[in-house]
Amino acid sequence: MYTNMASPNDILSDNLVHFLQGLRIAPEPVPQATRILDGHKSPILNQRRSKDSEVVLWDTIGCTEARLGALSAARQRDITSLTWSADGSMLAAGCYDPVVRVFLANGTKWMENGTVHKLKKTIQDAIFSTRFSRSGDMLLTASLDGSACVWDLEHKTLYRQYTGTHQGGCTDVDWITDKIFSSSGADKRVLVMHVDHAVPLLVIRGHTEEVNRIEASPDGTRVASCSNDATGRIWTIPSTDRGILPPVVLLGHVGKICAIKWGPVSGRRGCRYHYNMHRGHSLIATVSVDTTARVWDSVTGECIAKITDHGRPVWSLAFSPDGRFLATDVERNMVLDSNHKLFIGNNGN
């Protein structure tokens, strides 16, 4: 696979150029999806949210499935977040009911009952985001009541709750290190917090409307955010108390940006298949209600690909672990690969 080596300085390979150029044009004819995962009884609104409150684990190779059943019988029971731990041993689910749930990979509930799952006295609104720490020892959750919580997974207990973190709702959280995390909110702010401190280490302002999603870079030096103001912003986290530097602003979308994702760090420098670098810079991708997805140079802010095949709002996205595929989430599920082939599933499952 790793053949036709380029010089170390030639990071932007011909293969990446062709990949990005290919994303701009939908090939004809468009092939159907390679596999349809059909099993939910109600609509899947995006990769984070299912209205039937049911979790289904899929083996996409054999296309077998394991059902965890409906998580909640509450009237408001949409699943808002499903997140795997880094080693794939645990699955965390956020829900509108609002209850935090963690399962083992075989479907067994890990955190159940008692003070961990019946937390309506602690969390007063939907749990909107769940994130495992990089070590897998802790779970971070965001709630629309404006709070963020850190959970000790070994002891199945609440480690700390950060109340009043955001006015109008805490929309997302992500780990920067195993002790430091970031949060975003309807109050237009991004906060950097330490698990043992009640007040933020850093308050980041710049967005002019609600911040929808955040994600820390793989190396933990930057945090990316996206907003209803139609911009993405990449913030460098200072290593000293000198303050925050001006962000890299991603301009081009004409509607609110729903999700933002860093390209995974994989491959080898100078290799023909080093997909997720642009002139030595990490890639980052965004999707928007303006019906497009875009791929950006995370250092210069240059838009290097605009994907226009959706025809309707795009709600979420994900890179494959090797960076070769980018999947986007609409009523039709779309996957684009590095050879600019487009796969579309039309049933919304």
N, C-alpha and C positions, 0 to 999 in steps of 0.2 A: 504493500500500500504506500509506503513512504519511499517513493522513487522520484526521479527528476528533481534532485535537490537544487534549490536556488541559493544564491549567495546570502550570507546572514543579513546583509543590508537590504535585500530585496524582499521585504516582508509582504508587500502587496503583490501577491502572485497573480499570474494570468488567470488561474482558476478562480480566485476570489473576485477578480474583475468580471469574469463571465457570470459568476453566481449573482453578483449584485445587479448587473445589467439584465439578467434574466428575470429578476424579481419584478421588473417594471412592465413586463409584457406577459399576458396570460397566453400560454401555448394553445394552439388549436389542433385537433379537438381536445377538450378537457377530459381527462380520464376520471372515472368514478373513484370513490375512496377505496383503498385497498382492503379495509375491513370496517364494517358498521357495528358499533357496540350498542345494541338495542335491548333495553331492559327496564328503563325507568317508566313509571306509570304517569308521571307529570312532567312538564317541561323542565329541562336543564337550562337555567338562565345564563349561566357561564360556568367556567371550570371551578368556581368557588361556590356556586349556589344551585341547589336543587329544591324545587317546591314540594316534592313528595316526602321530604325528610328522610329519605332512604339512602344509605351508603352501599354501593356495589363495588367490589374489588374484582378487577378484570385481569385475566391472563391473556394478553393480546396475541400471544403466539398460538396457544391452543384455543383461545377465545372461550375459555371456561370462566365461571364467575362464582363469587361467594357473596352472599347478601348478609349484611349486618342488621338488616331490618330497619324499620322506621325508628329514628332516634328519639322522636318526641311525639306526644299526642296533643300538644298545645295547639291552640288556634293559629298562632303565629309560630310556625315551625320550620321555615325555610332554612336550609343549610347554607351558611354564608362562606364557610372556609373549610378546606380540606388540605392538610399539610403533612407530608412525610418527614420523619427525621432523616438526617443525612445518611445513616446506615440502613434505612429502610425497615427498621425494626418496630417503629411506632407510627401511628396515624392519629393526628389531632383533628377534631371537628368542632367548628363553631356554629352556633345556631341562634335563631331568633328567640328561643324559648325563655330565658337565656341560660344555658348550662354548658360547662366545659366538659368535653369527653375525650379520652385518649384510649386507643385500642392498640393491641399488639398486632403484628403482621398477620397472624392467623385468625384475626377477628375477635379474639378475647378482649373484653373490656379491662383496661388496666386501672383507670380511675373511675370509680363508681360509688354512688350513694354518699352518705355522710356529708361532711362540710365541703368536700371537693366538688361534688356534682350538684348539690341542691343549694346554689349560691344566690338565690334571688334577693337575699338580704344584703349581699355584698355587691353584686352586679345588677344594676337596675334596668339594663337595656341589652339589645342584641350584641352578641359577640361577633365582631366583624372581621377579625383577623387572628390567626394562630401561627406562631413561628417557634420551631425548636432551636435551642442554642446549638452552636456548632459542635459542641461536645455531646449533645443529646441529654444533658443532665437537667435542663430547665426548659420550661415552655413559657412563651410570652404571648399574651392575648390583648386585643384592643376591643373596647366596648363603646357603643354609641352613647353611653352615659358620660363619656369624656374621660374614663379611667383606663389605665393600663395595669395589667397584673403579671407578676412573675410567679411561676409554679415550680415547686421542687418535685420532680417526677419520681425520684427514688422513694421519698416519704409520702408522696401523694398528698401534699399539703400546699396551701397558699404561702409563698415565701414573702411576698410584699405586694400591696396594692398602692398605686399612685393615683389618688383621687384628684379630680379637678385638673387633670393634666391638660385637657383641651376643652374649650367652650364650644358647645354644639356637637360634640362627638369626637372620639378618637377613631380615625378612619383606618389606620394601618400602623404596624410596628415591624421592626426588623432588628436583628442582632448585628452589632458592629464587631464586638469581641464577645467572649463568654461572660463579661461583666458589664459591658456598655451596650446600650441599645438606642435606637432612634424611634420616634413616634411622629405621626402626622395627624392633622385635625381639620375640622371645619372652620377653625379660627385662623386659617391661612398660614399656620406656623409648622415648623419642623423642630422637634426637640431632641437633644442628645442627653441621655440619662445614664446614671450608674445605678446598678441594682441595689446598692446600699445607701443611696442618697435620696432624700425626699424631694430635693429641688433639682432642676435641670443643670447639667454642666454647661450647656450651650443652648441658646434660643436662636433659631434661624428664621429670618423674615425675608420676604422677597416676592412670594406669590401674592396675587391680588384677589384670588378667590380660593375656595375650599381645595385643600390638598387631598387627592384621592388615594395615591399609592406612593410608597417609598421603597427603596431597596439599597442596601449597602453593597459596595463593590466587593468582589471576592477577596481582595487583600485588606479590606477594612479601612481604607484610607479615604474613601469618598462615599457620599450618600446621594442617590438620585431620587428626585421627587417629580410628580406630575400633578396637574391641577385642572380645575374647571376653567382657568384662565387661558387654556390652550397652549401652555408652555411646559416643557420639561426643564428641570434645572439640576445641575450636578455640582454638589458642594464638596469642597475639600475639607476634611476634618482636621483642624490644627492640632499639632503635636505639643504645642505650648499654649500659653494664655494670651497669645498675640491677637486673637479674634479671628473671625471667619473671613476668608478671602471672597472676592466677587465670584459668583458662580459661572459656569458655562451654561448658557441659555440655549435651549433647543427650540428654534422658531420654524414654523412651517405649517403646523396643524391649524385648522380653522374652526375647530370645535373642541370641547373638553377632552382631555387626554385621560383615558380610563385606566391604563396600566403602563408600567415601565419595567424593563428587564435588562440586566447585564448579560452580555454574551459570556458563556463559560470559558474559563481559562483551560485550554487543552491544546494538544498538538505540540509541534516543535517549531522553534524559530527556523525560518528558511525552508520549511517543508511545504511542498505543493498543497497539502491538505490542512494548512493552518488557516481555517476559515474565519476565525473570530478576531482578527487583527486588521487594522487599516493603518498602513504606514507606521507600524509599531504601536498603535494605540488600540485599546480595548473598544469593542463595539457595544452599543446599547440600542435597544429597540423600544418603540412606543406604539400604542394603538389608540384610536380616537373614534368618537361618534361621527367624525367627518368621513367615515367609511374607509379610511386608509390606515396602513401600518407603515412605519418608517424605521430605517436603520441609520444610526448616527455614529460618527467619530466622537468618542466620549471626551476627547481632549480639545479638539477644535470646534466642536458643535456642528460640523458639516453634515448635512443630510446626504448620505451616499446611496440610499435606495428608498424608493417610494412604491409601496405595494397598493395597487388600486383595484384589485380583482373582486373585492368583497361585495360592493353594491349596497351595503347597509352598515349600520354602526358596528364597530368592533369593540368587544368588551374586555378581552384578556388575551394573553399570549404566553408562549413558553418556548425556550430553546431546548433542543435535545442535549443530553450531557456532553456530547462531543462537539457541539456547536454547528453541526452539519445541517440540521433542520430547524426551521422556525414555524411553529404552529400558532394560528390565530383563531379566535373564538367568536363566531357569529352564529346565526341560525343555521348557516351552512358551515361546517367545520372545514378549515382549509389548512393544508400543510404544504410548505414549499421547501424543496431540498436544494443542495448545493449545485445540482445539475439543472436547476430551474425547471423541474417538473412540478406540476401543480396537481394536488389530489383534493377532491372535494366530496364531502358527504352531505346529502341534501335533506336528511330527516330530522336534523336538530338534536340527535342523541349523542 
